[in-house]
Amino acid sequence: MSPSRRLATLPCGRRSKWVVLAVWLLLVLAAGPLAGKLTGAEDNQASSWLPGSAESTQVLMEQKTFQPVETAQAVVVYERDSGITAADQAKAQQDAITFASAPHVAGQVVGPITSQDGKAMQTSVPIEVGTNGWNNLRPAVDSLRATAAAGGDTGLATHVTGPAGVGADESEAFAGIDSTLLFATVSVVVILLLLTYRSPVLWLFPLVSAGVALIVAEAVIYLFAAHAGLTVNAQSAGILVVLVLGAGTDYALLLTARYREELRRHEDRHEAMAFALHRAGPAIFASSATVVASMLCLTIAEMNSTSGLGPVCAIGVLIALPAMLTLLPALLVTVGRWVFWPVRPDYGTPEPTKSGRWAHIGGWIGQRPRTVWATTGVALAVCSLGLISLNAGGLSTAGTFTGTPDSVVGQQVLAEHFPGGTGAPLSIISNAAQVGAVQQATAATAGVSGTTPPVTQSGEAFFQATLTDPPDSDAAKATVDRVRDAVHAVPGADAKVGGSTAVLLDAGRAAAHDNRVIIPLVLVVVLLILAALLRAVVAPLVLIATVVLSYTAALGISAFFFAHVFHFEGQDQSFPLFVFVFLVALGIDYNIFLMTRVREESGHLGTRAGAVAGLAATGGVITSAGLILASTFGVLGTLPVVGFAEIGFAVALGILLDTLVVRSVLVTALTIDLDRHMWWPSLLSAPIPHARTASPEAAAPDRRE
């Protein structure tokens, strides 16, 4: 027996299966309490999302010299359409006194300041952020809103905006993200597994195995976050849930389908599972290696939120892999064949996939493969034209939310009655000796309406500048560049410009850099993995090309829906990268599942007939896996955050395209048309006399292993 065959028998041996179950039981018991601490270990401070080397991030860190406690400005806005009254002013002044005495306020409360048109007032309140990031902002801002709304005369509208108000609303949008996504994802997986297996019991075992993997993964990630400096934020924690449950269920479907197939060939279920692991294991391993390698490519990203996402997702998949290759097999062989009831795969019964729907589809493709792949390719290329309308230049504050929270309304009121940048000023730090020249250069820059008096400490000076344009506008970002050019030109000043507008500008540029660098890197990594798995050059190149075409088509269709159906403002700068990594890493899975089976069948039947046989054997399970994974990513659309909704929609659409069109039609047609040349330069590319006579409509024989 080969080493790989011996390894495949370990999780499903008559005695070893009990050891496997005991090990996983101990792991989940130990991991449970640690997994529950992951949310508390999340780092949602601004620095955990920003590009680490950016000028705005440096300002954020150096501001601690002047503000030992990290703060975020909340801007309380009062508005009366008929004009602010004396009573309104008295209320705002009393509110300011109340704000100043609140325990969460750290610094001087400024205001109330009345607008020139006399219809609005604003009061700036510095809120202590602390180490928990925006998690501290929500209760503080809720308190401000309650105070501002209480006791005012009828007709006086109040809002809380500014960086703290926006952060609090983002915190509310992400509140319970882990539990929300977990509940929604589990519900979707259960329903689809029931429809796939048509068994009242079988669905439970893949779900339990994936759930155990998620618990252990969250525990491991918590330990890395608490003791090794791994950055975990709400974004990465939320995507982890979807990825582990989705990918884990995919692996479970492939293994279970092959196990069911082997049960018809082997009387002993332990032997059947060993053969299933031996045959399906390499494809599952290669699939997970593709995902892990792609995720680890994210670690070189300039954006901290992107670089932190990579190892979090990689750890999740690394733990899902052994769970699906050890725990699930041990569970299935323990319960026996009855778990497949009412369609029990008894020994010696015919394999239904050999004459099923996908066998007929493969035969139809085989009649005119070149026409099929050319037509499909043109259709996907036409869909890709929608990329012209993709607007991945970033989202404004209003465009971040699917609804209209109070901070967005408050920002609109501020922009109507005050200079556009009010509430989100630029922060400038320079050497104290040159601060006069730096302040003068800043004030003289077009787009700046005024500056605050500088504060000096330890040889450095700090002041702020108000912009004339809204802080999230392109005009405001252009002003940041002009201010930077002006202050950098001051000799010996060592001046740096930060603030919320500078953060948006630097984040956009970092995301653009990450797109240019990481996307090609992921393609190369996936190509090398495919070449090693398939022992060929042509097949990996073809598969990569089809997945890229699927990606561009998915983005093109998504851009149309975002603009004309959902009416989203645009896309986050990291949107193309996230969608690419998930689609390529996960979409290539289905090509791996298909082509490893096609390669196996091609050794007996030749490539043309092997492609049809491979599609017949894997078509149903891969389609089910695609539907489940697409649905789990679609769950991201339940969050009231545009960035998540867009990623969920585009990835779900791309997976469906890849599953139903690219893998089943395009790849199969290309494989039949290219025939043995698909496997060049491996031995399968050499002419085989008996394979020449095999027709594409041929089915694989029911051979014994």
Buried (B, 14 or more C-beta within 10 A) or exposed (E): EEEEEEBBBBBBBEEBBEBBBEEBEEBBEEBBEBBEBBBEBBBBBBBBBBBBEBBBBBBBEBBEBBBEEBBBBBBBBBBBEEEBBEEBBEBBEEBBEBBEEBEBBBBEBBBBEBBEEEBBBBBBBBBBBBEBBBBBBBEBBEBBBEBBBEEBEEEBBBBBBBBBBBBBBBBBBBEEBBEBBBBBBBEBBEEBBBEBBEBEEBBBBBBBBBBBBBBBBBBBBBBBBBEEEBBBBBBBBBBBBBBBBBBBBBBBBBBBBBBBBBBBBBEEBBBBBBBBBBBBBBBBBBBBBBBBBBBBBBBEBBBBBBBBBBBBBBBBBBBBBBBBBBBBBBBBBBBEBEBBEEEBBEEEEEBBBBEBEBBEBBBBBBEBBEEBBBBBBEBBEEBBEBBEEBBBBBBBBBBBBBEEBBBBBBBBBBBBBBBBBBBBBBBBBBBBEBBBBBBBBBBEBEBBBBBBEBBBEEEBBBBBBBBBBBBBBBBBBBBBBBBBEBBBEBEEBBBBBBBBBBBBBBBBBBBBBBBEBBBEBBBEBBBEBBBEBBBBBBBBEBBBEBBBBBBBBBBBBBBBBBBEEBEBBBBBBBBBBBBBBBBBBBBBBBBBBBBBBBBBBBBBBBBBBBBBBBBBBBBBBBBBBBBBBBBBBBBBBBBBBBBBBBBBBBBBBBBBBBBBBBBBBBBBBBBBBBBBBBBBEBEBBEEBEEBEEBEBBBBBEEEEE
